[in-house]
Amino acid sequence: MATLVPNIILNAAILGIIYGFLGLSLTIVYGGMRIANLAHGDIVVAGSFITYSLTAKFGYSPIAALPVAFIYLSVLGYGLYRIAGKRLQNSREPELASFLFFYGVSLMISASLLFIFDADARAVSFQFKPLSFQFLGLRVPHARLVAAGVALALVPAIFWALYRTIYGKALRGAIMNRDALRIVGIDIDRLSLFAFSISFGLAGMTGVLIALVFPAFSPFSGMDYTILGFVVIVLGGLGSPLGALAGGLVFALTEQLTTLYLGQSTGLIAGFLVLVAVIVVRPAGLMGQVEWRA
């Protein structure tokens, strides 16, 4: 037990980084556009299958799948926004309209993956050497370290883009007040197209990392990751990029420690109980901003 608990905590930290990255790509669209992307998990799974294809059929390293997944799924996001994004934002109930639209997109993506790859669960067979590292008595699989390292390298780049570039600052402004941006002359349609494409590309890259961390995935795994993504951003605070990372870490730590002491079936239950407790105490989430209404 003396070494088991530190191993669990380290494992939870790695999972938390991946969960946070999952929520980060989702909150960019929901926070800035109030569009509920119910197909988010299916886009993530599509990134995992791109990784599988490049490793199994062409023998490439999973790292090579990162730019490929980003480009392919950014193009998908671009196309979907051109088809329906502007209409969804201008509808009376953008959350409800987007919920229904992206439910259909979710079914289309999962059906396409099922048609191409069949219903069998797949896994990335590429092995990093050595298989694991041991440090201070802690043993960590090499693949998980690579996934965590890539996520940790990408997160500062994303935050630099959000806080230092014109588009990033405008996107954070849209999260706070879209109407104010229109008043100062910001092209909301162009900004939304940018956010949509980036969100889909980051979701695809998340799928690459998930393929390294989790043992298997299938065309039917998408809804699990969609639910997990929404849990993370609600826990951390809707529209808060830092909150997405914090929510991912809290959820993963709760899940892993509960699994250690109470068993496998209780991990997710404990995570959702923490979500409920946080919402009761702080409805805006851990790092969200409370909106005051008269």
C-alpha positions in Angstrom: 0.0 0.0 0.0 2.9 2.3 0.7 3.9 2.4 -3.0 0.4 1.7 -4.3 -1.1 5.1 -3.3 1.7 7.2 -4.9 1.2 5.1 -8.1 -2.5 5.8 -8.0 -2.0 9.5 -7.5 0.6 9.6 -10.4 -1.8 7.7 -12.6 -4.7 10.0 -11.6 -2.5 13.0 -12.5 -1.8 11.6 -16.0 -5.5 10.8 -16.5 -6.5 14.2 -15.2 -4.3 15.9 -17.8 -6.0 13.9 -20.5 -9.5 14.6 -19.1 -8.6 18.3 -18.9 -7.5 18.3 -22.5 -10.8 16.6 -23.4 -12.8 19.3 -21.6 -10.6 22.1 -23.0 -11.4 21.3 -26.6 -15.1 21.1 -25.7 -15.3 24.4 -23.6 -13.9 26.4 -26.5 -17.1 25.9 -28.5 -19.6 25.7 -25.7 -18.2 28.6 -23.7 -17.8 30.9 -26.6 -20.8 29.9 -28.8 -23.2 28.2 -26.4 -23.3 25.2 -28.8 -23.6 21.9 -27.1 -21.5 19.5 -29.3 -23.0 16.2 -28.5 -20.7 14.6 -31.1 -17.6 15.7 -29.3 -16.8 12.2 -28.0 -17.3 10.7 -31.5 -14.8 13.2 -32.9 -12.3 12.1 -30.1 -12.9 8.4 -31.1 -12.3 9.3 -34.7 -8.9 10.6 -33.7 -8.2 7.3 -31.9 -9.1 5.4 -35.1 -6.8 7.6 -37.2 -4.0 6.7 -34.7 -4.9 3.0 -35.1 -4.9 3.2 -38.9 -1.5 5.0 -39.1 0.1 2.5 -36.6 -1.5 -0.7 -37.7 -1.5 -0.2 -41.5 1.5 2.0 -42.0 3.7 1.3 -39.0 4.0 5.0 -38.0 4.5 6.1 -34.4 1.3 7.4 -32.7 2.9 10.8 -32.4 2.7 11.1 -36.2 -1.1 10.9 -35.9 -1.3 14.2 -34.0 -1.0 16.6 -36.9 -3.0 14.2 -39.2 -5.9 14.0 -36.7 -5.8 17.8 -36.1 -5.9 18.6 -39.8 -8.6 16.1 -40.8 -11.0 16.9 -38.0 -10.4 20.7 -38.2 -11.6 20.4 -41.8 -14.6 18.5 -40.6 -15.4 21.2 -38.0 -14.9 23.9 -40.8 -17.4 22.0 -43.0 -20.0 21.5 -40.2 -19.9 25.2 -39.3 -20.3 26.2 -42.9 -23.4 23.9 -43.1 -25.1 24.7 -39.9 -23.0 26.7 -37.4 -24.3 30.2 -38.1 -27.9 28.9 -38.2 -27.5 27.2 -34.8 -26.1 30.4 -33.2 -29.0 32.5 -34.6 -31.7 30.2 -33.5 -33.9 31.0 -30.6 -32.5 28.2 -28.5 -29.0 27.5 -29.7 -28.3 24.9 -27.0 -31.4 22.9 -27.9 -30.9 23.3 -31.6 -27.2 22.3 -31.4 -28.1 19.4 -29.1 -30.4 17.9 -31.8 -28.1 18.7 -34.7 -25.0 17.2 -33.1 -26.9 14.1 -32.0 -27.4 13.4 -35.6 -23.7 14.2 -36.3 -22.8 11.8 -33.5 -24.9 9.0 -35.1 -23.3 9.7 -38.5 -19.7 9.6 -37.2 -20.2 6.4 -35.2 -22.0 4.7 -38.1 -19.2 5.7 -40.5 -16.6 4.3 -38.1 -18.7 1.1 -37.7 -18.8 0.8 -41.5 -15.1 1.3 -41.9 -13.7 -0.6 -38.9 -16.5 -3.0 -37.9 -17.8 -3.3 -34.4 -14.7 -4.9 -32.8 -12.8 -2.9 -30.2 -9.4 -1.8 -31.5 -6.2 -0.9 -29.7 -2.9 0.7 -30.7 -0.4 -2.0 -30.9 2.7 0.2 -31.2 5.1 -0.3 -28.3 7.4 2.3 -27.0 10.7 1.0 -25.7 11.3 0.5 -22.8 7.7 -0.4 -22.0 7.8 1.4 -18.6 9.9 3.6 -16.4 10.6 3.2 -12.7 11.3 6.2 -10.6 11.4 6.4 -6.8 9.6 3.1 -6.6 6.9 4.2 -9.1 6.3 2.3 -12.3 4.7 4.2 -15.2 4.0 2.9 -18.7 6.0 4.6 -21.4 2.9 5.2 -23.5 1.1 7.1 -20.7 4.2 9.2 -20.1 4.3 10.1 -23.8 0.5 11.0 -23.8 0.9 13.2 -20.6 4.1 14.8 -22.0 2.4 15.7 -25.3 -0.7 17.1 -23.4 1.6 19.1 -21.1 3.5 20.5 -24.1 0.2 21.4 -26.0 -1.6 23.1 -23.0 0.9 26.0 -22.7 0.7 26.5 -26.5 -3.1 26.6 -26.3 -3.1 29.0 -23.4 -0.6 31.2 -25.3 -3.0 31.3 -28.2 -6.0 32.1 -26.0 -4.3 34.8 -24.0 -1.7 36.4 -26.4 -3.2 36.2 -29.9 -5.9 38.4 -31.3 -8.2 35.5 -32.1 -7.7 34.0 -28.6 -8.5 37.3 -26.8 -11.6 37.7 -29.0 -12.7 34.1 -28.2 -12.3 34.7 -24.5 -14.3 37.9 -25.0 -17.0 35.9 -26.7 -17.2 33.7 -23.7 -17.8 36.7 -21.4 -20.0 38.8 -23.7 -20.8 38.2 -27.4 -22.9 41.3 -27.8 -20.1 43.5 -26.6 -17.8 42.1 -29.3 -20.4 42.9 -32.0 -20.6 46.4 -30.8 -16.8 46.9 -31.2 -16.9 45.5 -34.7 -15.6 41.9 -34.2 -16.6 39.5 -37.0 -18.4 36.9 -34.8 -19.0 34.6 -37.7 -15.3 34.4 -38.6 -14.4 34.0 -34.9 -16.9 31.2 -34.5 -15.5 29.4 -37.6 -12.0 29.6 -36.1 -13.3 28.3 -32.7 -15.2 25.4 -34.4 -12.2 24.3 -36.4 -9.8 24.5 -33.5 -12.1 22.7 -31.2 -12.6 19.8 -33.6 -8.8 19.6 -34.3 -8.0 19.5 -30.5 -10.6 16.8 -30.0 -8.9 14.7 -32.7 -5.6 15.2 -30.9 -7.2 14.2 -27.7 -8.3 11.0 -29.4 -4.6 10.3 -30.2 -3.7 10.7 -26.5 -6.6 8.5 -25.4 -5.5 5.8 -27.7 -2.2 5.7 -25.9 -3.7 5.8 -22.4 -6.8 3.4 -22.6 -6.5 -0.2 -23.7 -9.3 -0.2 -26.3 -11.8 1.8 -28.1 -14.7 1.1 -30.5 -17.1 3.1 -32.7 -19.6 3.1 -29.8 -17.2 4.7 -27.3 -18.0 8.3 -28.3 -20.9 9.0 -25.9 -18.8 8.0 -22.9 -16.2 10.6 -23.8 -19.0 13.2 -24.5 -20.4 12.7 -21.1 -17.0 12.8 -19.5 -16.1 16.0 -21.3 -19.3 17.8 -20.1 -18.7 16.6 -16.6 -15.2 18.0 -16.6 -16.3 21.5 -17.9 -19.3 21.7 -15.6 -17.1 20.7 -12.7 -14.3 23.2 -13.6 -16.7 26.0 -14.7 -18.4 26.5 -18.1 -16.3 28.5 -20.4 -13.1 28.4 -18.3 -10.1 26.9 -19.9 -8.2 26.7 -16.6 -11.4 25.2 -15.1 -11.4 22.4 -17.6 -7.9 21.3 -16.5 -8.8 21.7 -12.8 -12.0 19.7 -13.3 -10.2 16.9 -15.1 -7.6 16.6 -12.3 -10.3 16.6 -9.6 -12.4 14.0 -11.4 -9.5 11.7 -12.2 -8.1 11.9 -8.6 -11.5 11.1 -7.1 -12.2 8.3 -9.5 -8.8 6.6 -9.0 -8.6 6.9 -5.2 -12.2 5.6 -4.8 -11.4 2.7 -7.1 -8.4 1.8 -5.0 -10.3 1.8 -1.7 -13.9 0.8 -2.6 -13.6 -1.1 -5.9 -13.8 -0.6 -9.7 -17.6 0.0 -9.8 -17.5 2.9 -7.4 -15.0 5.1 -9.1 -17.4 6.8 -11.6 -20.1 7.1 -8.9 -17.7 9.0 -6.6 -16.7 11.3 -9.5 -20.3 12.2 -10.2 -21.0 12.7 -6.5 -18.2 15.2 -6.4 -19.7 16.9 -9.4 -23.1 17.2 -7.6 -21.4 18.4 -4.4 -19.5 21.2 -6.3 -22.6 22.3 -8.2 -24.6 22.5 -4.9 -21.8 24.5 -3.2 -20.7 26.5 -6.2 -23.1 26.4 -9.1 -20.6 28.1 -11.5 -18.0 25.3 -11.0 -14.6 25.4 -9.4 -13.3 28.3 -11.5 -16.4 29.6 -13.3 -17.8 33.1 -12.9 -21.1 33.6 -11.2 -23.7 35.4 -13.3 -25.8 37.8 -11.2 -29.3 38.4 -12.4 -31.7 41.1 -11.1 
